[in-house]
Amino acid sequence: MTHFSRPALLASLLAAALSLPALAGDAAIVQPVAAGVTTVTLAQQAPIHWVSVVQIAASLDGLPPMAVGFDIDDTLLFSSPGFYRGKQEFSPKDESYLKNPAFWEKMNNGWDAFSVPKEVGKALIAMHLKRGDHIYFVTGRSATRTETVSQTLQQTMGIPTERLNPVIFAGDEPGQNTKVQWLKDKQMKIFYGDADGDIKAAQAVGVRAIRLLRAANSTYRPLPLAGALGEEVIVNSQF
């Protein structure tokens, strides 16, 4: 048994007393966890225009082949692994890596080997290939001297060589939506994307805008509000 001197005992009691308010304060801020849900809370949904790939295909029945476009990152590919690696290597404390040509050289020339193709992207590409549509890829990535992104998309999305159009690197310019002119030049009728900029680019030139959900664990934050711009949103399109 340990014996304390009177001064030591008093000091110990004082320290304990001083710690009590802090402990009480910590306990006071703990919020109770909801025990469950009701049918009312389960049924609450945002009033947006949900569609499926099958419904999109049905809406195109009887229409001739057309030009359609796709964003890449978080639309066709879950490419966060490469972007995460780039941030850690080139600018762990900020987003300046996105302006670093050295990062884009790596991202556009191999790091998509770590990107995961989205299943909804495969389904959409297959549907448009079957229709005979002309498929274009328009990305906000910076252009590099060489690139393997086109090859990655061809392999992961099952695109025949004769049907493959090389990726268009629109880049990123402050205050400018760099995709708008490309959608207009290629006379696209539909454009798919996950970001507000994708939807706004399509709407700016009268192109049908369709949103794919960005995965919850994407490094591209904050997550956008799907459907907030009045666009169609594909169900279960986060993966």
Secondary structure, DSSP 8 states (H G I E B T S, - for coil): -----HHHHHHHHHHHHHHHHHHHHHHHT---------HHHHH-----EEE-HHHHHHHTTT----EEEE--BTTTEE-HHHHHHHHHHH-TTSSGGGG-HHHHHHHHTTGGGG-EE-HHHHHHHHHHHHHT-EEEEEE-S---SS--HHHHHHHHHT--GGG----EE---BTTB-TTHHHHHHTTEEEEEESSHHHHHHHHHTT-EEEE----TT-SS-S---TTTTS-EEETT---
